[in-house]
């Protein structure tokens, strides 16, 4: 959903008008097409940490799209064998958004036709330090793990997507990619 303000500004519209025509049907259509084509993994990055500085009304509009997508399309995603997995940060998200994301993950956990990885709030700058999970920072900080044992495979096990292959193809409407994507997508560019 990034770039909506630029889209609106280029057309002389207020920034909050950007998401409406571009995003309302984009995610469902993209997921449907990926599923029909037999694509196994689709990642949608919808919001980065830098976007939190936007006006509250614009943030509300953007997350309204996410609410609408889950509420309107979750049953269809489940019926079509789509597994929803949430990556990135959930801190700062409204409780109802977190509840909807949890519901989507739980309902679709057993599905395997298409893995839809949704990142509702991803840290862009400085991202490649993984979220503290499974006590990994403490193990190294306390000397229970030799720092020399840290390699890409070891570190990868502590990221949100340890079992997801690197992407083969990147599609972006902006002719650019975000900093948080670079390590994972280098092979797909």
Residue frames as a rotation matrix with the C-alpha (Angstrom) as fourth column:
UNK 1
0.564 0.825 0.000 0.00
0.825 -0.564 0.000 0.00
0.000 0.000 -1.000 0.00
UNK 2
-0.036 -0.654 -0.756 3.05
0.434 -0.691 0.578 2.23
-0.900 -0.307 0.309 0.10
UNK 3
-0.890 -0.369 0.268 3.10
0.403 -0.362 0.840 4.92
-0.213 0.856 0.471 -2.56
UNK 4
-0.020 0.978 0.206 -0.56
1.000 0.015 0.022 5.85
0.019 0.207 -0.978 -2.29
UNK 5
0.400 0.110 -0.910 0.22
0.383 -0.922 0.057 9.43
-0.833 -0.371 -0.411 -1.28
UNK 6
-0.638 -0.691 -0.340 2.51
-0.093 -0.369 0.925 9.82
-0.764 0.622 0.171 -4.30
UNK 7
-0.685 0.471 0.556 -0.20
0.728 0.414 0.546 8.38
0.027 0.779 -0.627 -6.55
UNK 8
0.366 0.894 -0.260 -2.78
0.901 -0.411 -0.143 10.81
-0.234 -0.182 -0.955 -5.19
UNK 9
0.130 -0.389 -0.912 -0.40
0.145 -0.903 0.406 13.81
-0.981 -0.185 -0.061 -5.32
UNK 10
-0.847 -0.499 0.185 0.41
0.214 -0.001 0.977 13.10
-0.487 0.867 0.108 -8.98
UNK 11
-0.462 0.770 0.439 -3.32
0.780 0.117 0.615 13.44
0.422 0.627 -0.654 -9.70
UNK 12
-0.673 0.132 0.727 -3.85
-0.210 -0.978 -0.017 16.54
0.709 -0.164 0.686 -7.56
UNK 13
0.437 0.851 -0.291 -5.74
0.022 0.314 0.949 14.59
0.899 -0.421 0.119 -4.89
UNK 14
0.380 -0.289 0.879 -5.27
-0.916 -0.250 0.314 14.62
0.129 -0.924 -0.360 -1.11
UNK 15
-0.623 -0.765 -0.163 -2.97
-0.727 0.643 -0.241 11.83
0.290 -0.032 -0.957 0.13
UNK 16
-0.591 0.414 0.693 -5.79
-0.375 0.619 -0.690 10.01
-0.714 -0.667 -0.211 1.85
UNK 17
0.494 0.771 -0.403 -7.53
-0.726 0.110 -0.679 9.52
-0.479 0.628 0.614 -1.51
UNK 18
-0.270 -0.765 -0.584 -4.65
-0.960 0.257 0.108 7.35
0.067 0.591 -0.804 -2.72
UNK 19
-0.842 -0.200 0.501 -5.60
-0.313 0.938 -0.152 3.95
-0.439 -0.285 -0.852 -1.32
UNK 20
-0.004 0.983 0.183 -9.19
-0.437 0.163 -0.885 3.83
-0.900 -0.084 0.429 -2.46
UNK 21
0.711 0.381 -0.591 -8.98
-0.684 0.183 -0.706 3.24
-0.161 0.906 0.391 -6.20
UNK 22
-0.006 -0.845 -0.535 -5.65
-0.853 0.284 -0.438 1.43
0.522 0.454 -0.722 -6.08
UNK 23
-0.816 -0.557 0.155 -5.95
-0.532 0.617 -0.580 -0.99
0.228 -0.556 -0.799 -3.20
UNK 24
-0.082 0.844 0.530 -9.53
-0.920 0.141 -0.366 -1.94
-0.384 -0.517 0.765 -2.49
UNK 25
0.873 0.485 0.049 -9.62
-0.421 0.800 -0.428 -4.77
-0.247 0.352 0.903 -4.97
UNK 26
0.278 -0.847 -0.453 -5.91
-0.834 0.021 -0.552 -5.20
0.477 0.531 -0.700 -5.54
UNK 27
-0.542 -0.557 0.629 -5.09
-0.813 0.536 -0.227 -7.64
-0.210 -0.635 -0.744 -2.75
UNK 28
0.192 0.651 0.735 -8.03
-0.325 0.748 -0.578 -10.01
-0.926 -0.128 0.355 -3.38
UNK 29
0.905 0.153 -0.396 -7.34
-0.416 0.129 -0.900 -9.98
-0.087 0.980 0.180 -7.13
UNK 30
0.033 -0.983 -0.180 -3.63
-0.919 0.041 -0.391 -10.59
0.392 0.179 -0.903 -6.61
UNK 31
-0.471 -0.161 0.867 -4.24
-0.668 0.707 -0.231 -13.49
-0.576 -0.688 -0.441 -4.22
UNK 32
0.551 0.764 0.335 -6.85
-0.281 0.548 -0.788 -15.02
-0.786 0.340 0.517 -6.54
UNK 33
0.767 -0.304 -0.564 -4.51
-0.593 -0.001 -0.805 -14.80
0.244 0.953 -0.182 -9.55
UNK 34
-0.305 -0.933 0.191 -1.54
-0.937 0.259 -0.234 -16.25
0.169 -0.251 -0.953 -7.63
UNK 35
-0.229 0.309 0.923 -3.69
-0.488 0.784 -0.383 -19.13
-0.842 -0.538 -0.029 -6.45
UNK 36
0.803 0.595 -0.027 -5.02
-0.285 0.342 -0.895 -19.81
-0.524 0.727 0.444 -9.95
UNK 37
0.551 -0.680 -0.484 -1.46
-0.699 -0.060 -0.712 -19.80
0.456 0.731 -0.509 -11.34
UNK 38
0.811 -0.196 -0.551 -0.31
0.343 0.922 0.178 -22.33
0.473 -0.333 0.815 -8.75
UNK 39
-0.086 -0.828 0.554 2.09
-0.299 -0.509 -0.807 -19.95
0.950 -0.235 -0.204 -7.03
UNK 40
0.112 0.092 -0.989 2.99
0.688 0.711 0.144 -21.40
0.717 -0.697 0.016 -3.64
UNK 41
-0.152 -0.248 -0.957 4.15
0.908 -0.418 -0.036 -18.24
-0.391 -0.874 0.289 -1.84
UNK 42
0.098 0.205 0.974 2.93
0.562 -0.819 0.116 -14.66
0.822 0.536 -0.195 -2.10
UNK 43
-0.339 -0.260 -0.904 4.14
0.909 -0.340 -0.243 -11.91
-0.244 -0.904 0.351 0.22
UNK 44
0.332 0.477 0.813 2.29
0.563 -0.792 0.235 -8.62
0.757 0.380 -0.532 0.52
UNK 45
-0.620 -0.528 -0.580 4.07
0.783 -0.465 -0.413 -5.79
-0.051 -0.711 0.702 2.31
UNK 46
0.212 0.871 0.444 1.39
0.844 -0.392 0.365 -3.31
0.492 0.297 -0.818 3.21
UNK 47
0.910 0.119 0.398 2.91
-0.089 -0.881 0.466 -0.86
0.406 -0.459 -0.791 5.66
UNK 48
0.019 -0.951 -0.308 6.41
0.604 0.257 -0.755 0.01
0.797 -0.171 0.579 6.84
UNK 49
0.026 -0.050 -0.998 7.52
0.982 -0.186 0.035 1.53
-0.187 -0.981 0.044 10.12
UNK 50
-0.911 -0.407 -0.066 8.18
0.383 -0.895 0.230 4.84
-0.152 0.184 0.971 8.38
UNK 51
-0.499 0.792 0.353 4.48
0.285 -0.234 0.929 5.07
0.819 0.564 -0.109 7.49
UNK 52
0.019 0.511 -0.859 3.52
0.991 0.105 0.084 5.53
0.134 -0.853 -0.504 11.16
UNK 53
-0.686 -0.316 -0.655 4.46
0.452 -0.891 -0.044 9.22
-0.570 -0.326 0.754 10.76
UNK 54
-0.720 0.522 0.457 1.58
0.358 -0.284 0.889 9.72
0.594 0.804 0.018 8.32
UNK 55
-0.565 0.618 0.547 -1.54
-0.771 -0.632 -0.082 11.59
0.294 -0.468 0.833 9.49
UNK 56
-0.752 0.286 0.594 -3.76
-0.267 0.691 -0.672 9.45
-0.602 -0.664 -0.444 11.72
UNK 57
0.298 0.937 -0.180 -6.64
-0.575 0.026 -0.818 9.67
-0.762 0.348 0.546 9.25
UNK 58
0.228 -0.299 -0.927 -4.48
-0.924 0.234 -0.303 8.26
0.308 0.925 -0.223 6.46
UNK 59
-0.849 -0.522 0.084 -3.22
-0.512 0.770 -0.381 5.43
0.134 -0.366 -0.921 8.69
UNK 60
-0.393 0.794 0.463 -6.81
-0.338 0.343 -0.876 4.68
-0.855 -0.501 0.133 9.62
UNK 61
0.479 0.558 -0.678 -7.80
-0.814 -0.007 -0.581 4.53
-0.329 0.830 0.451 5.96
UNK 62
-0.222 -0.672 -0.707 -4.95
-0.840 0.500 -0.211 2.16
0.495 0.547 -0.675 5.13
UNK 63
-0.960 -0.137 0.243 -5.74
-0.256 0.779 -0.573 -0.22
-0.111 -0.612 -0.783 7.97
UNK 64
-0.035 0.999 0.032 -9.41
-0.627 0.003 -0.779 0.02
-0.778 -0.047 0.626 7.05
UNK 65
0.220 0.022 -0.975 -8.43
-0.927 0.317 -0.202 -1.68
0.304 0.948 0.090 3.79
UNK 66
-0.779 -0.558 -0.287 -6.81
-0.418 0.802 -0.427 -4.51
0.468 -0.213 -0.858 5.74
UNK 67
-0.665 0.617 0.421 -9.88
-0.345 0.246 -0.906 -4.88
-0.662 -0.747 0.049 7.98
UNK 68
0.274 0.827 -0.491 -12.15
-0.837 -0.047 -0.545 -4.96
-0.474 0.560 0.679 4.94
UNK 69
-0.137 -0.408 -0.903 -9.98
-0.826 0.550 -0.123 -7.51
0.547 0.729 -0.412 3.14
UNK 70
-0.966 -0.259 0.003 -9.93
-0.215 0.792 -0.572 -9.93
0.146 -0.553 -0.820 6.07
UNK 71
-0.488 0.845 0.217 -13.60
-0.330 0.051 -0.943 -9.53
-0.808 -0.532 0.254 6.93
UNK 72
0.344 0.702 -0.623 -14.78
-0.820 -0.099 -0.564 -9.82
-0.458 0.705 0.542 3.34
UNK 73
0.361 -0.290 -0.886 -12.37
-0.791 0.408 -0.456 -12.40
0.494 0.865 -0.082 1.98
UNK 74
-0.432 -0.617 0.658 -11.27
-0.877 0.457 -0.147 -14.71
-0.211 -0.641 -0.738 4.80
UNK 75
0.262 0.600 0.756 -13.92
-0.337 0.791 -0.511 -17.36
-0.904 -0.121 0.409 4.10
UNK 76
0.945 0.057 -0.321 -12.98
-0.326 0.165 -0.931 -17.37
0.000 0.985 0.175 0.42
UNK 77
0.038 -0.998 -0.056 -9.27
-0.930 -0.014 -0.368 -17.61
0.367 0.066 -0.928 1.22
UNK 78
-0.360 -0.138 0.923 -9.96
-0.693 0.702 -0.165 -20.58
-0.625 -0.699 -0.348 3.46
UNK 79
0.625 0.693 0.359 -12.22
-0.222 0.599 -0.769 -22.28
-0.749 0.401 0.528 0.91
UNK 80
0.888 -0.298 -0.350 -9.56
-0.374 -0.025 -0.927 -21.81
0.268 0.954 -0.133 -1.77
UNK 81
0.763 -0.573 -0.299 -6.82
0.618 0.783 0.075 -23.44
0.192 -0.242 0.951 0.33
UNK 82
0.208 -0.692 0.691 -4.90
-0.013 -0.708 -0.706 -20.25
0.978 0.138 -0.156 1.14
UNK 83
0.337 -0.212 -0.917 -2.86
0.930 0.228 0.288 -20.24
0.148 -0.950 0.274 4.32
UNK 84
0.684 -0.074 0.726 -2.49
-0.051 -0.997 -0.054 -16.78
0.728 0.000 -0.686 5.86
UNK 85
0.255 -0.679 -0.688 0.74
0.963 0.239 0.121 -16.12
0.082 -0.694 0.715 7.73
UNK 86
0.969 0.087 0.232 1.57
0.061 -0.991 0.117 -12.79
0.241 -0.099 -0.966 9.32
UNK 87
0.110 -0.981 -0.162 5.17
0.967 0.144 -0.212 -11.58
0.231 -0.133 0.964 9.28
UNK 88
-0.327 -0.294 0.898 6.69
0.180 -0.952 -0.246 -8.37
0.928 0.081 0.364 10.58
UNK 89
-0.987 -0.144 -0.067 5.76
0.105 -0.274 -0.956 -6.42
0.119 -0.951 0.286 13.66
UNK 90
-0.082 0.995 -0.063 2.38
0.720 0.102 0.687 -6.43
0.690 0.011 -0.724 15.35
UNK 91
-0.356 -0.110 -0.928 3.35
0.840 -0.473 -0.267 -3.91
-0.409 -0.874 0.261 18.01
UNK 92
-0.834 0.055 -0.549 1.33
-0.115 -0.990 0.075 -0.73
-0.540 0.126 0.832 17.60
UNK 93
-0.784 0.616 -0.083 -1.49
0.034 0.176 0.984 -2.36
0.620 0.768 -0.159 15.65
UNK 94
-0.239 0.804 0.545 -5.03
-0.931 -0.349 0.107 -1.83
0.276 -0.482 0.832 16.89
UNK 95
-0.596 0.018 0.803 -6.36
-0.496 0.778 -0.385 -4.75
-0.631 -0.628 -0.455 18.98
UNK 96
0.492 0.849 0.191 -9.09
-0.334 0.387 -0.860 -5.51
-0.804 0.359 0.474 16.44
UNK 97
0.490 -0.423 -0.762 -6.48
-0.828 0.049 -0.559 -5.75
0.274 0.905 -0.327 13.66
UNK 98
-0.618 -0.756 0.217 -4.42
-0.783 0.567 -0.255 -8.18
0.070 -0.327 -0.942 15.76
UNK 99
-0.240 0.620 0.747 -7.54
-0.364 0.657 -0.661 -10.23
-0.900 -0.430 0.068 16.47
UNK 100
0.759 0.529 -0.379 -8.42
-0.518 0.139 -0.844 -10.38
-0.394 0.837 0.379 12.76
UNK 101
0.084 -0.821 -0.565 -4.87
-0.896 0.186 -0.404 -11.41
0.436 0.540 -0.720 11.85
UNK 102
-0.708 -0.313 0.633 -4.88
-0.625 0.695 -0.356 -14.11
-0.328 -0.648 -0.687 14.55
UNK 103
0.223 0.887 0.403 -8.26
-0.371 0.460 -0.807 -15.36
-0.902 0.030 0.432 13.34
UNK 104
0.698 0.006 -0.716 -7.02
-0.715 0.057 -0.697 -15.53
0.037 0.998 0.044 9.74
UNK 105
-0.364 -0.910 -0.198 -3.88
-0.860 0.410 -0.305 -17.44
0.359 0.059 -0.932 10.74
UNK 106
-0.608 0.147 0.781 -5.78
-0.502 0.690 -0.521 -19.87
-0.615 -0.708 -0.346 12.96
UNK 107
0.451 0.890 0.060 -8.57
-0.465 0.292 -0.836 -20.59
-0.762 0.349 0.546 10.48
UNK 108
0.827 -0.099 -0.553 -6.22
-0.537 0.149 -0.830 -21.21
0.165 0.984 0.071 7.57
UNK 109
0.153 -0.862 0.484 -3.38
-0.854 0.132 0.504 -22.96
-0.498 -0.490 -0.716 9.44
UNK 110
0.008 -0.110 0.994 -4.02
0.042 0.993 0.109 -26.31
-0.999 0.041 0.013 7.75
UNK 111
0.924 0.382 -0.028 -4.22
0.010 -0.097 -0.995 -24.95
-0.383 0.919 -0.093 4.21
UNK 112
0.037 -0.988 0.152 -1.35
0.211 0.156 0.965 -25.45
-0.977 -0.003 0.215 1.78
UNK 113
0.536 0.197 0.821 -2.36
0.817 0.127 -0.563 -24.45
-0.215 0.972 -0.093 -1.73
UNK 114
0.201 -0.476 0.857 -1.00
0.337 -0.787 -0.516 -20.88
0.920 0.392 0.002 -1.44
UNK 115
0.006 -0.279 -0.960 0.94
0.990 -0.137 0.046 -19.39
-0.144 -0.951 0.275 1.47
UNK 116
0.454 0.203 0.867 -0.09
0.380 -0.925 0.017 -15.75
0.806 0.322 -0.497 1.76
UNK 117
-0.245 -0.604 -0.758 2.50
0.970 -0.159 -0.186 -13.94
-0.008 -0.781 0.625 3.84
UNK 118
0.536 0.518 0.667 1.07
0.485 -0.835 0.258 -10.64
0.691 0.186 -0.699 4.98
UNK 119
-0.474 -0.727 -0.496 3.24
0.869 -0.298 -0.395 -7.99
0.140 -0.618 0.774 6.53
UNK 120
0.550 0.813 0.191 0.94
0.759 -0.582 0.290 -5.36
0.347 -0.014 -0.938 8.03
UNK 121
0.933 -0.314 0.176 3.79
-0.355 -0.883 0.307 -3.41
0.059 -0.349 -0.935 9.65
UNK 122
0.654 -0.756 -0.030 7.37
0.732 0.643 -0.224 -4.11
0.188 0.124 0.974 8.69
UNK 123
0.605 -0.568 -0.558 10.42
0.019 -0.690 0.723 -2.34
-0.796 -0.448 -0.406 10.06
UNK 124
0.949 -0.243 0.198 12.34
0.209 0.019 -0.978 -1.08
0.234 0.970 0.069 7.07
UNK 125
0.382 -0.866 0.323 15.40
-0.546 -0.494 -0.677 0.77
0.745 0.083 -0.661 8.24
UNK 126
-0.469 -0.696 0.544 17.79
-0.866 0.243 -0.436 -1.49
0.171 -0.676 -0.717 10.10
UNK 127
0.488 0.872 0.020 15.38
-0.863 0.479 0.162 -4.42
0.132 -0.096 0.987 9.68
UNK 128
0.363 -0.267 -0.893 17.83
-0.298 0.875 -0.383 -7.22
0.883 0.405 0.238 9.25
UNK 129
-0.870 -0.390 0.303 18.19
-0.437 0.322 -0.840 -7.67
0.230 -0.863 -0.450 12.94
UNK 130
-0.448 0.751 -0.485 15.61
0.257 0.628 0.735 -10.35
0.856 0.205 -0.474 13.67
UNK 131
0.336 0.645 0.687 12.90
-0.642 -0.376 0.668 -9.94
0.689 -0.666 0.287 16.22
UNK 132
-0.687 -0.555 0.469 14.00
-0.717 0.413 -0.562 -11.38
0.118 -0.722 -0.682 19.54
UNK 133
0.530 0.825 -0.197 12.43
-0.784 0.566 0.255 -14.82
0.322 0.019 0.947 19.55
UNK 134
0.831 -0.134 -0.540 13.26
0.189 0.981 0.047 -18.07
0.524 -0.141 0.840 21.24
UNK 135
0.885 -0.434 -0.168 15.76
0.083 -0.208 0.975 -16.27
-0.458 -0.876 -0.148 23.46
UNK 136
0.619 -0.690 0.376 18.40
0.720 0.308 -0.621 -15.95
0.313 0.656 0.687 20.75
UNK 137
0.429 -0.560 0.709 19.89
-0.231 -0.827 -0.513 -12.60
0.873 0.056 -0.484 21.90
UNK 138
0.674 -0.137 0.726 20.28
-0.736 -0.033 0.676 -13.81
-0.069 -0.990 -0.124 25.46
UNK 139
0.909 -0.335 0.249 21.99
0.322 0.942 0.091 -17.02
-0.265 -0.003 0.964 24.37
UNK 140
0.372 -0.809 0.456 24.72
0.659 -0.116 -0.743 -15.08
0.654 0.576 0.490 22.59
UNK 141
0.351 -0.208 0.913 24.90
-0.416 -0.908 -0.047 -12.21
0.839 -0.363 -0.406 25.07
UNK 142
0.729 -0.011 0.684 25.27
-0.667 0.215 0.714 -14.58
-0.154 -0.977 0.149 28.01
UNK 143
-0.269 -0.948 -0.172 27.93
-0.961 0.252 0.114 -16.60
-0.065 0.196 -0.978 26.26
UNK 144
0.043 0.349 0.936 25.77
-0.296 0.899 -0.322 -19.72
-0.954 -0.263 0.142 25.98
UNK 145
0.798 0.162 0.580 26.23
0.494 0.374 -0.785 -19.55
-0.344 0.913 0.219 22.24
UNK 146
-0.235 -0.967 -0.095 29.53
0.609 -0.223 0.761 -18.88
-0.758 0.122 0.641 20.51
UNK 147
0.354 0.377 -0.856 29.24
-0.311 -0.816 -0.488 -15.73
-0.882 0.439 -0.172 18.34
UNK 148
-0.624 -0.646 -0.440 31.39
-0.650 0.116 0.751 -17.50
-0.434 0.755 -0.492 15.75
UNK 149
-0.745 0.398 0.536 28.51
0.449 0.892 -0.038 -19.95
-0.494 0.213 -0.843 15.29
UNK 150
0.202 0.841 -0.502 26.30
0.046 -0.520 -0.853 -17.21
-0.978 0.150 -0.144 13.85
UNK 151
-0.915 -0.374 0.152 25.88
0.167 -0.006 0.986 -17.71
-0.367 0.928 0.068 10.12
UNK 152
-0.708 0.660 -0.251 23.08
-0.671 -0.518 0.531 -17.01
0.221 0.544 0.809 7.65
UNK 153
-0.305 0.616 -0.727 21.35
0.058 0.774 0.631 -20.34
0.951 0.150 -0.272 8.30
UNK 154
-0.586 0.035 -0.810 21.47
0.795 0.218 -0.566 -19.94
0.156 -0.975 -0.155 12.06
UNK 155
-0.900 0.228 -0.372 20.21
-0.088 -0.930 -0.357 -16.39
-0.428 -0.289 0.857 11.95
UNK 156
-0.694 0.639 -0.332 17.52
-0.496 -0.090 0.863 -17.30
0.522 0.764 0.380 9.43
UNK 157
-0.487 0.509 -0.710 15.93
0.574 0.799 0.179 -19.73
0.658 -0.321 -0.681 11.87
UNK 158
-0.533 0.245 -0.810 15.07
0.728 -0.355 -0.586 -16.79
-0.431 -0.902 0.011 14.12
UNK 159
-0.944 0.241 -0.226 13.37
-0.320 -0.837 0.443 -14.69
-0.083 0.491 0.867 11.44
UNK 160
-0.165 0.981 0.104 9.65
-0.718 -0.047 -0.694 -14.69
-0.676 -0.189 0.712 10.65
UNK 161
0.718 0.481 -0.503 10.08
-0.688 0.383 -0.616 -16.88
-0.104 0.788 0.606 7.59
UNK 162
-0.183 -0.910 0.373 12.62
-0.749 0.375 0.546 -19.63
-0.637 -0.180 -0.750 8.34
UNK 163
-0.322 0.129 0.938 10.72
0.292 0.956 -0.031 -22.19
-0.901 0.264 -0.345 6.26
UNK 164
0.781 0.614 -0.109 9.91
0.139 -0.342 -0.929 -19.93
-0.608 0.711 -0.352 3.30
UNK 165
0.094 -0.783 0.614 12.15
0.962 0.231 0.148 -20.00
-0.258 0.577 0.775 0.22
UNK 166
-0.547 -0.344 -0.764 13.72
0.125 -0.935 0.331 -16.80
-0.828 0.085 0.554 -1.09
UNK 167
0.473 0.845 -0.248 11.57
-0.117 -0.219 -0.969 -15.16
-0.873 0.487 -0.005 -3.77
UNK 168
-0.182 -0.444 0.877 12.04
0.825 0.417 0.382 -15.90
-0.536 0.793 0.290 -7.44
UNK 169
-0.347 0.202 0.916 10.29
0.709 -0.583 0.398 -12.77
0.614 0.787 0.059 -8.66
UNK 170
-0.548 0.180 -0.817 9.61
0.559 -0.647 -0.518 -9.30
-0.622 -0.741 0.254 -7.26
UNK 171
-0.203 0.555 0.807 6.71
0.801 -0.380 0.463 -7.25
0.564 0.740 -0.367 -8.57
UNK 172
-0.312 0.081 -0.947 6.46
0.693 -0.662 -0.285 -3.61
-0.650 -0.745 0.151 -7.51
UNK 173
0.572 0.610 0.548 4.46
0.819 -0.451 -0.354 -0.78
0.031 0.652 -0.758 -8.97
UNK 174
0.922 -0.156 -0.355 7.12
-0.016 -0.930 0.366 1.71
-0.388 -0.332 -0.860 -7.85
UNK 175
0.699 -0.715 -0.025 10.24
0.110 0.142 -0.984 0.49
0.707 0.685 0.178 -9.64
UNK 176
-0.255 -0.765 0.591 11.92
-0.712 -0.265 -0.650 0.30
0.654 -0.587 -0.477 -6.26
UNK 177
0.264 0.290 -0.920 12.16
0.417 0.826 0.379 -2.03
0.870 -0.484 0.097 -3.33
UNK 178
0.825 0.087 0.558 12.25
-0.418 -0.570 0.708 -1.26
0.379 -0.817 -0.434 0.36
UNK 179
-0.115 -0.970 0.213 15.42
-0.870 -0.005 -0.493 -1.63
0.479 -0.242 -0.844 2.41
UNK 180
-0.056 0.115 0.992 13.90
-0.811 0.575 -0.112 -4.39
-0.583 -0.810 0.061 4.55
UNK 181
0.873 0.471 0.126 13.41
-0.295 0.716 -0.632 -6.58
-0.388 0.515 0.764 1.48
UNK 182
0.459 -0.700 -0.548 16.92
-0.861 -0.198 -0.468 -6.42
0.219 0.686 -0.694 0.04
UNK 183
-0.500 -0.744 0.444 18.61
-0.808 0.585 0.071 -9.31
-0.313 -0.323 -0.893 1.89
UNK 184
-0.178 0.517 0.837 15.74
-0.063 0.843 -0.534 -11.66
-0.982 -0.148 -0.118 1.16
UNK 185
0.743 0.659 0.116 15.05
0.112 0.049 -0.993 -10.63
-0.660 0.750 -0.037 -2.42
UNK 186
0.015 -0.819 -0.574 18.51
-0.622 -0.457 0.636 -10.13
-0.783 0.347 -0.516 -3.86
UNK 187
-0.774 -0.334 0.539 18.19
0.107 0.769 0.630 -13.29
-0.625 0.545 -0.559 -5.92
UNK 188
-0.015 0.887 0.461 14.78
0.836 0.265 -0.481 -12.29
-0.549 0.378 -0.746 -7.26
UNK 189
0.389 0.158 -0.908 15.72
-0.116 -0.969 -0.218 -8.89
-0.914 0.190 -0.359 -8.65
